[in-house]
Amino acid sequence: MNLLDQKKILPYSLGFLWLTLSFLIFSSFFFFYQVFHNRHRVAEFEGKKEWNSKLQEYASYLKDAETGVRGYLLSKDSKFLSPYQTAKTELNSLETYLEDHVEFADTKNLEELIRLSHRKLSHLEAYLEFRPVKIPSKQTLAEGNQKMAEFRSYFDQFLRQKQTRDDFAFQSHKRLNDRLIVVSGSLFLVLSLLIFWMIFVLKKSIRSISEKELLSDRFIEIDDLYQNSPVGFHSIDTNGVFLKVNRTECEWFGYAEAELVGKKKWVDILQESSKQVFFSNFPLFKKQGYIDNLIFEVIKKNGTSMFVNLSATAIYSQNGEMMRTRSVLVDVTKSIVYEKELLEAKKKAEDASKAKSEFLSNMSHELRTPLNAVIGLSLWLLEENPKAEQLEHLKNLKFSSESLLSLINDILDFNKIEERLVIIEAIDFNLKEFLKSIITSFQLRANEKLLEFQIELDPNLPEFIHSDPTRLLQILNNLLSNALKFTHKGFIKLKLKVDQVDSKSLVLHFEISDSGIGIDKSNLKSIFEKFTQANQDTTRKYGGSGLGLAISKALVELMNGKMFVESSIGEGSKFVFTLPCELGKTNEYITIASINNKESLKGKTVLVADDISINRSIVIRFLNRWEIVTLEASNGLEVLDVLNRQSVDLILMDLHMPEMDGYDASVAIRKNKLWKDIPIIALTASAQIETRQQIKAVGMNDFISKPFNPNDLLNKLHTWIAK
């Protein structure tokens, strides 16, 4: 059925529906009337049942009256008259009810029954009236029985007739009611089916009519969504010419739809680099049928540009040829601009960080180089048995130069920590010997200040552990030095407790406490921040960079530990840190005091290469003390010349030298088959990680920082050339 035919039959369908509904209302009215009438009849039947019940009670009370009088006659006990008196009262009440509610058909029978009842009651009253004078004769009693029998016989007959008539009426009503229910139900079923059929027909007809209107509305909505979407839409043909473009995209580019559709190609409004992106991706698009997330720079009509993210899908004909494309564009101009700004900011930050790192490295080199001479010369002079008045000056000179070196190291260490360039090593070392050397050093310093140095070591302390001894030494030096610096009387204490985690792992708990000036509780949260001390007075009185605690805490955390502090003003401080580590294996740590060390190096030849004469002199002086034969060179070319003339056991190579630096010299040495196995130890004042990596890259075996500790130099020599 077409739409026109449906419109023609619609009025007839509606008329038939109204007729059906009217018939349904009439049937409903009839049904409810029958329900009401049925309830009325049920009430009538209930009344008849109650009337019959009252009639039976009437007969029962009459029997009770007779029984009571007989009991009185036989026993002469007046108690037996109580049922009689009650029966007389109830019989009068029941007679009134029965007469008021009697059916017309039962009126005569009821009158006759009441007459027989009154006759029997009169007879009983006669008994009671003459009882004191004479006793009733047998004949009189027989007459009373006869009258009661007549009442009972008539009562049974009357009640049976009435119940028969009532039962017949009830059954008739029930049959009629059942028929009415069946008829009503059938009518409702038929009407329901008709209504459902009509609803189906009407719904189908109305749906067909409304579908066209809905399609029209949806087309308008879709077109509105297409035109005013927050993203751009366009379609182009296989040559890239615009076929359709939405209002949003036109507003973005500043063109009218008529200026684009059929007149311009997509590539015509692209910036040159974006044209290359289009031409390089269009063949792939034709092949796979889609492309996602291509970034194009579009030149607007006014000459400015914007960036869009384009995703496109190809539409094919039935024979599989591409007809056109459907593209979605998102304005990403802000994102691209932000990304460019972010990249520029990142580059600037990286350049600034690199400049800072290079500055610190250069400053480190420039400061460490003269410090190397100052510290080396102070060590020389202290060993030359100076005069008493000179000894104090030399000690001050050594202390000041070492303090300056410590400050430089703190700044460089913190810079490396901030840039995450710190490398945590893990080697096996003797923990007990390690602690012994620290305790010995600080015991002397504590004695100088007349302080008690308390030691409490766990008896279960392992001899060897696997961790970073250099960083652990740096942490303990910082904390113990602070304890000494801020304590004028009393004690400093080093406590070490061991928690065994399993057969291979343990946790060391270090506590460094003192009886010094303490820290105000309000400053405890900031005490680990960089360049921070408890207050300005502390800086003026005791000096320091304020980096020691920040570096110590950072190093502890890099070693997977934790650090915290407990302190109060005037009550001293307690710094606690934990260090997870593993049990280590035997590893000898060589000390400068060992006599065997000198013997094992005796007669070895070491070439010292440094462009600064004083630096060479300092190194050579220590080497000669250990009976090592020394040679000198001021640049890389001289190093190669020395090697050509004689053999050496090891080269101590400065990195920055004129004509040929240490890097180029090391590369040349490694290329020569005769020299490739000679150990080369770099002498460097640079602290950059890149420097250490470059040292390894050119074939150097190890490095030692300037200013160097003679003990460290001795250990390096034993590692590479000891007998």
C-alpha positions in Angstrom: 0.0 0.0 0.0 1.4 3.3 -1.0 1.4 6.5 1.0 -1.6 8.0 -1.0 -3.8 4.9 -0.3 -2.9 5.0 3.3 -4.0 8.7 3.6 -7.4 7.7 1.9 -8.3 4.9 4.3 -7.1 6.8 7.4 -10.5 8.6 8.1 -12.4 5.3 7.8 -10.0 3.5 10.1 -10.4 6.2 12.6 -14.2 6.0 12.5 -14.1 2.3 12.9 -11.8 2.7 15.8 -14.2 5.2 17.5 -17.1 2.7 17.0 -15.1 -0.1 18.5 -14.2 2.0 21.5 -17.8 3.0 22.0 -18.9 -0.7 22.0 -16.1 -1.4 24.4 -17.4 1.3 26.8 -20.9 -0.1 26.6 -19.7 -3.6 27.2 -17.7 -2.4 30.1 -20.7 -0.7 31.6 -22.8 -3.8 31.2 -20.1 -5.9 32.7 -19.8 -3.6 35.8 -23.6 -3.5 36.2 -23.6 -7.3 36.3 -20.9 -7.3 38.8 -22.9 -4.8 41.0 -26.1 -6.9 40.6 -24.3 -10.1 41.4 -22.9 -8.5 44.6 -26.5 -7.5 45.5 -27.8 -11.0 45.0 -25.0 -12.4 47.0 -26.0 -10.1 49.8 -29.6 -11.4 49.5 -28.4 -15.0 49.8 -26.4 -14.1 52.8 -29.5 -12.6 54.4 -31.5 -15.8 53.7 -28.8 -17.9 55.3 -28.8 -15.6 58.3 -32.7 -15.8 58.5 -32.5 -19.6 58.4 -29.9 -19.6 61.1 -32.2 -17.4 63.3 -35.1 -19.8 62.6 -33.0 -22.7 63.9 -32.0 -20.7 66.9 -35.7 -20.1 67.6 -36.4 -23.8 67.6 -33.4 -24.4 69.8 -34.5 -21.9 72.4 -37.9 -23.5 72.5 -36.3 -26.8 73.2 -34.1 -25.2 75.9 -37.3 -23.8 77.6 -38.9 -27.2 77.6 -35.8 -28.9 79.0 -35.5 -26.3 81.8 -39.1 -26.8 82.9 -38.8 -30.6 82.9 -35.7 -30.3 85.0 -37.5 -28.1 87.5 -40.5 -30.5 87.7 -38.3 -33.4 88.4 -35.8 -31.8 90.8 -37.9 -29.0 92.3 -34.6 -26.9 92.0 -35.3 -23.4 90.7 -31.9 -23.3 89.1 -33.4 -25.3 86.2 -35.7 -22.4 85.4 -32.8 -20.2 84.3 -32.7 -21.6 80.7 -36.5 -21.2 80.5 -36.3 -17.5 81.4 -33.5 -16.9 78.9 -35.3 -18.8 76.2 -38.5 -16.7 76.7 -36.5 -13.5 76.3 -34.6 -14.7 73.2 -37.7 -16.1 71.6 -39.4 -12.8 71.7 -36.3 -11.1 70.1 -36.1 -13.8 67.5 -39.8 -13.6 66.6 -39.4 -9.9 66.0 -36.4 -10.4 63.7 -38.1 -13.3 61.8 -41.3 -11.4 61.2 -39.4 -8.3 60.1 -37.2 -10.2 57.6 -39.5 -13.0 56.4 -40.1 -13.5 52.7 -43.5 -13.1 51.4 -43.7 -16.8 50.4 -42.8 -17.9 54.0 -45.2 -15.6 55.9 -48.0 -18.2 56.5 -45.6 -20.9 57.4 -43.8 -18.6 59.9 -47.2 -17.6 61.5 -48.1 -21.2 61.9 -44.8 -22.1 63.4 -45.0 -19.2 65.9 -48.6 -20.3 66.8 -47.3 -23.8 67.6 -44.5 -22.3 69.6 -46.8 -20.1 71.7 -49.1 -23.1 72.3 -46.1 -25.1 73.6 -45.0 -22.1 75.8 -48.6 -21.8 77.2 -48.5 -25.4 78.1 -45.2 -25.0 79.9 -46.5 -22.0 81.8 -49.4 -24.0 83.0 -47.0 -26.5 84.5 -45.3 -23.8 86.4 -48.6 -22.2 87.5 -50.1 -25.3 89.2 -46.8 -26.9 90.3 -47.0 -25.8 93.9 -50.6 -27.2 94.2 -50.4 -30.4 92.2 -48.1 -32.5 90.1 -48.8 -32.7 86.3 -50.4 -36.0 85.4 -48.9 -38.3 82.8 -51.6 -37.4 80.4 -50.7 -33.7 80.7 -47.1 -34.5 80.1 -48.0 -36.6 77.1 -49.9 -33.7 75.7 -46.9 -31.5 76.1 -44.7 -33.9 74.3 -47.3 -34.1 71.5 -47.3 -30.4 71.1 -43.5 -30.2 71.0 -43.4 -33.0 68.4 -45.9 -31.1 66.3 -43.8 -28.0 66.5 -40.6 -29.9 65.6 -42.3 -31.7 62.6 -43.7 -28.5 61.2 -40.4 -26.7 61.8 -38.4 -29.4 59.9 -40.9 -29.4 57.0 -40.9 -25.6 56.8 -37.1 -25.3 57.0 -36.6 -28.0 54.4 -38.9 -26.4 52.0 -37.3 -23.0 52.4 -33.8 -24.3 52.0 -34.8 -26.2 48.9 -36.2 -23.1 47.4 -33.2 -21.0 48.4 -30.7 -23.6 46.9 -32.6 -23.6 43.7 -32.5 -19.8 43.5 -28.8 -19.8 44.3 -28.0 -22.4 41.6 -30.0 -20.5 39.0 -28.2 -17.3 39.9 -24.9 -19.0 39.7 -25.6 -20.5 36.2 -26.7 -17.1 35.0 -23.7 -15.4 36.4 -21.4 -18.0 34.7 -23.0 -17.3 31.4 -22.6 -13.6 31.8 -18.9 -14.0 32.7 -18.3 -16.1 29.6 -20.2 -13.7 27.3 -18.4 -10.7 28.8 -15.0 -12.3 28.5 -15.6 -13.3 24.9 -16.7 -9.8 24.0 -13.6 -8.3 25.7 -11.3 -10.7 23.9 -12.9 -10.0 20.5 -12.8 -6.2 21.2 -9.2 -6.4 22.3 -8.2 -8.3 19.2 -10.0 -5.7 17.1 -8.3 -2.8 18.9 -4.9 -4.4 18.5 -5.5 -4.9 14.8 -6.6 -1.3 14.4 -3.7 0.0 16.4 -1.3 -2.0 14.2 -2.9 -0.7 11.0 -3.0 2.9 12.3 0.5 2.7 13.7 1.8 1.4 10.4 0.0 4.1 8.4 1.1 6.9 10.7 4.7 5.6 10.8 4.8 5.6 7.0 3.6 9.2 7.0 5.9 10.4 9.8 9.0 8.7 8.4 9.0 11.0 5.5 8.7 14.0 7.8 11.4 12.5 10.1 13.8 12.0 7.2 13.3 15.5 6.1 13.9 16.8 9.7 17.0 14.6 10.0 18.3 15.7 6.7 18.0 19.3 7.9 19.7 18.4 11.2 22.6 16.5 9.4 23.1 19.4 7.0 23.2 21.8 9.9 25.6 19.6 11.8 27.8 19.3 8.6 27.8 23.0 8.0 28.3 24.3 11.5 30.4 21.5 13.0 33.5 22.6 15.0 35.6 20.7 12.5 36.0 21.2 8.8 34.6 18.8 6.2 35.2 18.7 2.5 35.1 16.3 -0.4 37.4 16.4 -3.5 37.4 14.4 -6.7 40.3 12.2 -8.0 42.0 15.4 -9.3 41.9 17.1 -5.9 39.2 19.6 -6.9 36.7 20.7 -4.2 33.3 19.1 -4.6 31.8 20.1 -1.3 33.0 22.1 1.7 31.3 23.0 4.9 30.7 26.5 6.3 33.3 26.0 9.1 36.1 25.3 6.7 35.1 28.2 4.5 35.2 30.5 7.5 38.6 29.2 8.6 40.2 29.8 5.1 38.3 33.0 4.4 36.7 31.7 1.1 33.1 31.5 0.1 31.9 28.0 -0.9 31.4 29.2 -4.5 35.0 30.3 -4.6 36.2 26.7 -3.8 33.7 24.2 -5.2 34.7 23.3 -8.8 37.2 26.1 -9.0 40.1 25.3 -6.7 42.1 22.2 -5.8 43.1 21.3 -2.2 46.7 21.6 -3.1 46.2 25.2 -4.4 45.8 26.5 -0.9 48.6 24.6 0.7 52.0 26.0 1.7 54.9 24.6 -0.3 56.2 22.0 2.2 52.6 20.8 2.8 52.2 20.4 -1.0 55.1 17.9 -0.8 53.3 16.1 2.0 50.1 15.9 -0.1 51.9 14.6 -3.3 53.9 12.1 -1.4 50.9 10.6 0.5 48.1 10.8 -2.2 49.3 7.7 -4.1 49.3 5.7 -0.8 45.8 7.1 0.0 44.5 5.9 -3.4 45.9 2.5 -2.7 44.7 1.8 0.8 41.6 4.0 0.8 42.3 6.1 3.9 44.8 8.3 5.5 45.0 9.6 9.1 46.5 12.5 11.0 48.4 14.4 8.3 49.4 17.9 9.3 49.0 20.6 6.5 49.8 24.3 6.6 47.0 26.1 4.7 47.4 29.6 3.2 44.2 31.6 3.9 42.7 34.0 1.5 44.2 36.9 3.5 47.7 35.5 3.2 48.1 34.2 6.7 48.4 30.5 7.5 46.9 28.0 9.8 47.6 24.3 10.6 45.1 21.5 10.2 45.1 17.8 11.1 43.5 15.9 8.2 42.0 12.4 8.1 40.4 11.2 4.8 38.5 8.2 3.5 38.0 7.3 -0.2 34.6 6.6 -1.7 34.5 4.0 -4.5 32.0 3.2 -7.3 30.5 -0.2 -7.9 33.3 -1.1 -10.2 36.0 -0.3 -7.6 37.1 3.0 -9.0 37.7 5.9 -6.6 35.0 8.6 -7.1 35.8 11.2 -4.4 37.2 11.6 -0.9 35.6 12.6 2.3 38.0 14.5 4.7 37.8 15.7 8.3 40.0 18.6 9.4 40.8 19.7 12.9 42.4 23.1 13.6 45.7 22.4 15.4 47.2 25.8 14.9 47.5 26.5 18.6 49.0 23.1 19.3 51.6 23.5 16.5 52.5 27.0 17.8 52.7 25.7 21.4 54.8 22.7 20.2 57.2 25.0 18.4 57.4 27.3 21.4 57.9 24.3 23.6 60.7 23.0 21.4 62.3 26.4 21.4 62.0 26.6 25.1 63.4 23.1 25.5 66.3 24.0 23.2 67.0 27.1 25.2 66.8 25.1 28.5 69.1 22.5 27.1 71.5 25.1 25.9 71.4 26.9 29.3 72.0 23.6 31.1 74.8 22.7 28.7 76.3 26.2 29.2 76.0 25.8 32.9 77.6 22.4 32.8 80.4 23.6 30.6 80.9 26.7 32.8 81.1 24.6 35.9 83.4 22.1 34.2 85.7 24.9 32.9 85.6 26.7 36.3 86.4 23.4 38.0 89.4 22.8 35.7 90.6 26.4 36.1 90.2 26.2 39.9 91.4 22.7 40.5 94.6 23.2 38.5 96.1 25.9 40.8 94.6 24.2 43.8 96.5 21.1 42.8 99.7 23.1 43.1 98.6 24.7 46.4 97.6 21.5 48.1 100.6 19.6 46.7 103.1 22.3 47.8 101.5 22.5 51.2 101.9 18.7 51.6 105.6 19.1 50.4 106.4 21.8 52.9 104.7 20.0 55.8 106.9 17.0 55.1 110.1 19.1 55.0 110.1 19.6 58.8 109.1 23.3 58.8 109.9 25.6 61.7 107.4 25.9 64.5 106.3 29.4 63.5 105.8 28.1 59.9 103.9 25.0 60.8 100.7 26.8 61.8 100.8 28.8 58.6 101.2 25.7 56.5 98.4 24.0 58.3 96.1 27.0 57.7 97.2 27.0 54.0 96.4 23.3 53.7 93.1 23.7 55.5 92.0 26.7 53.4 92.9 25.1 50.1 91.1 21.8 51.1 88.0 23.8 52.2 88.0 25.6 48.8 88.3 22.2 47.1 85.5 20.9 49.2 83.3 23.8 48.2 84.1 23.3 44.5 83.3 19.5 44.9 80.0 20.3 46.7 78.8 22.6 43.9 79.8 20.2 41.2 78.3 17.2 43.0 75.0 19.0 43.5 75.0 20.1 39.8 75.5 16.4 38.8 72.7 15.3 41.2 70.3 17.9 39.8 71.0 16.7 36.2 70.9 13.1 37.3 74.4 12.5 36.1 75.6 10.9 39.3 76.7 7.2 38.9 76.3 5.0 41.9 79.0 2.3 41.8 78.7 -1.1 43.5 81.9 -2.8 44.5 83.0 -5.2 47.2 85.0 -3.5 50.0 86.0 -4.1 53.6 83.4 -2.2 55.7 85.4 -2.6 59.0 88.6 -1.2 57.5 86.5 1.5 55.9 85.0 2.5 59.2 88.3 2.2 61.0 90.0 4.8 58.7 87.0 7.2 59.2 87.0 6.7 62.9 90.8 7.2 63.1 90.6 10.5 61.1 87.7 11.9 63.1 89.1 10.7 66.4 92.1 13.0 65.9 89.9 15.9 64.9 87.6 15.3 67.9 90.6 15.2 70.2 91.8 18.6 68.8 88.4 20.1 70.0 88.5 18.2 73.3 85.3 16.3 72.3 84.5 12.7 73.1 84.1 10.5 70.0 81.7 7.7 70.9 81.5 4.6 68.7 78.8 2.0 68.8 79.0 -0.7 66.2 76.7 -3.7 65.8 78.6 -7.0 66.7 77.0 -8.6 63.7 78.6 -6.1 61.4 79.8 -7.9 58.2 83.4 -7.5 57.2 82.7 -7.0 53.5 79.7 -5.4 51.7 78.8 -4.6 48.1 78.1 -0.9 47.7 79.6 2.4 46.8 82.4 3.3 49.3 83.1 6.7 47.7 79.6 7.9 48.1 79.3 6.4 51.6 82.5 8.1 52.6 81.2 11.4 51.2 77.9 11.1 53.3 79.7 10.2 56.5 82.3 12.9 56.0 79.6 15.5 55.6 77.6 14.4 58.6 80.6 13.9 61.0 82.2 17.1 59.8 78.9 19.0 60.6 78.8 17.3 64.0 82.3 18.4 64.8 81.7 21.9 63.4 78.6 22.6 65.5 79.7 20.9 68.8 81.9 22.9 71.3 81.7 20.5 74.2 80.4 17.1 75.0 80.5 14.4 72.4 79.9 13.3 68.8 78.7 9.7 68.2 78.7 7.2 65.3 76.3 4.3 65.7 75.8 1.5 63.2 73.2 -1.2 63.4 72.7 -4.1 61.0 69.3 -5.6 59.9 69.8 -8.9 58.1 67.1 -9.1 55.4 68.1 -12.5 54.0 71.3 -14.5 53.4 72.5 -12.0 50.8 70.9 -8.7 51.7 71.1 -6.4 54.7 70.2 -2.8 55.7 72.7 -0.6 57.5 71.3 1.9 60.0 73.7 4.8 60.6 73.1 7.4 63.4 75.4 10.4 63.7 74.5 12.4 66.9 76.1 15.2 68.9 75.6 17.4 71.9 76.1 20.6 69.8 74.0 23.7 69.2 71.0 21.8 67.7 68.5 22.9 65.1 65.2 24.7 65.7 62.2 22.4 65.0 60.8 25.0 62.6 63.8 24.6 60.4 63.9 20.8 60.3 61.8 20.6 57.2 64.0 22.9 55.2 67.4 21.7 56.5 67.9 19.4 53.5 67.2 22.1 50.9 70.1 23.4 48.8 72.1 26.4 50.1 70.1 26.2 53.4 71.5 26.3 56.9 69.6 26.6 60.2 69.9 30.4 60.2 72.1 33.2 58.9 74.1 33.3 62.1 75.2 29.8 61.5 76.6 30.8 58.1 78.5 33.7 59.5 79.9 31.8 62.5 80.6 28.4 61.0 80.8 29.0 57.2 79.9 26.4 54.7 78.0 26.4 51.4 74.7 24.9 52.7 75.0 22.0 50.2 76.4 19.2 52.3 73.1 18.0 53.8 71.3 18.4 50.5 74.0 16.3 48.7 74.0 13.7 51.5 70.3 13.2 51.4 70.3 13.0 47.6 73.1 10.4 47.6 71.3 8.3 50.2 68.1 8.3 48.1 70.1 7.4 45.0 71.4 4.5 47.0 67.8 3.5 47.8 68.0 4.6 51.4 66.3 7.2 53.5 67.5 10.1 55.7 65.9 12.1 58.5 66.9 14.3 61.4 65.9 14.8 65.0 67.0 17.9 66.8 66.2 20.7 69.3 67.9 24.0 70.1 70.7 23.5 72.7 70.2 19.7 72.8 72.2 18.5 69.9 71.2 16.7 66.7 70.8 13.2 65.4 71.0 12.4 61.7 69.8 8.9 60.7 70.1 7.2 57.3 69.6 3.7 56.0 71.6 2.0 53.4 70.3 -1.2 51.7 73.2 -3.3 50.4 74.4 -6.9 49.7 77.1 -8.9 51.4 80.4 -8.6 49.6 83.5 -10.6 48.9 87.1 -10.1 49.9 88.7 -7.0 48.3 91.9 -5.6 49.6 92.0 -1.8 50.1 95.6 -0.5 49.8 96.7 2.2 52.1 99.6 4.6 51.8 101.1 3.5 55.1 101.8 0.0 53.9 105.5 -0.8 53.6 104.8 -3.5 51.0 103.3 -0.9 48.7 106.6 0.8 48.3 108.4 -2.4 47.6 105.9 -3.6 45.0 106.4 -0.3 43.0 110.1 0.0 43.4 111.9 0.4 40.0 108.8 0.9 37.9 109.0 3.7 35.3 106.1 6.2 35.0 105.9 8.9 32.4 104.2 12.1 33.8 102.6 14.3 31.0 101.4 17.8 32.0 101.9 21.2 30.4 102.2 22.9 33.9 105.6 22.3 35.4 104.5 22.6 39.1 101.9 19.9 38.5 104.5 17.6 37.1 106.9 18.4 40.0 104.2 17.5 42.7 103.4 14.2 41.1 107.1 13.3 40.5 107.9 14.1 44.1 105.4 11.5 45.4 106.5 8.9 42.8 110.1 9.3 43.7 109.3 8.8 47.4 107.9 5.4 46.4 111.1 4.7 44.5 109.5 5.0 41.1 111.6 6.1 38.1 109.9 9.1 36.5 110.0 10.7 33.0 108.5 14.0 32.0 106.6 15.4 29.0 104.8 18.8 28.5 102.5 17.7 25.6 101.3 14.7 23.6 104.1 15.0 21.0 106.8 14.8 23.7 105.0 11.7 25.1 105.3 9.9 21.8 108.9 11.0 21.5 109.7 9.5 24.9 108.0 6.3 24.0 110.0 6.0 20.9 113.2 6.3 22.9 112.5 4.0 25.8 109.8 1.8 27.4 107.6 2.8 30.3 105.3 0.9 32.7 102.6 3.5 33.0 101.6 7.0 31.7 100.0 9.7 33.9 98.4 11.8 31.2 96.9 15.3 31.5 94.0 15.9 29.1 94.4 19.5 28.2 97.9 20.2 26.7 99.1 22.3 23.8 100.1 21.0 20.4 98.7 17.6 21.1 96.3 17.0 24.0 95.9 13.8 26.1 93.0 12.5 24.0 94.9 12.5 20.7 98.1 11.2 22.3 96.1 8.2 23.8 94.6 7.4 20.4 98.1 7.5 18.8 99.5 5.2 21.5 96.7 2.7 21.1 97.3 2.5 17.4 100.9 1.4 17.9 101.3 -2.3 18.5 104.3 -1.8 20.8 102.5 0.7 23.1 98.9 -0.5 23.0 99.1 -2.3 26.3 100.7 0.5 28.3 98.3 1.5 31.1 97.2 5.2 30.8 95.7 7.0 33.8 94.2 10.4 33.0 95.0 13.3 35.3 91.9 15.5 35.0 90.5 18.6 36.7 87.2 18.1 34.9 84.2 16.7 36.7 81.9 16.1 33.7 80.5 12.7 33.0 81.2 13.3 29.3 84.9 13.7 30.1 85.0 10.3 31.8 83.2 8.7 28.9 85.6 10.3 26.4 88.5 9.0 28.5 87.3 5.4 28.0 86.5 6.0 24.4 90.1 7.0 23.5 91.5 3.9 25.3 92.6 5.3 28.6 92.5 2.7 31.4 91.5 4.9 34.4 91.5 8.5 35.7 92.3 10.4 38.9 90.9 13.8 39.7 93.1 16.9 40.4 93.9 17.9 43.1 94.6 14.2 43.9 95.0 12.4 47.2 98.4 10.7 47.3 96.6 7.6 48.8 94.3 7.5 45.7 97.2 7.8 43.3 99.1 5.0 45.1 96.0 2.7 44.9 95.7 3.4 41.2 99.4 2.5 40.6 99.1 -0.7 42.5 96.0 -1.6 40.5 97.9 -1.3 37.2 101.6 -1.9 37.7 102.3 -3.5 41.1 104.5 -6.6 41.0 
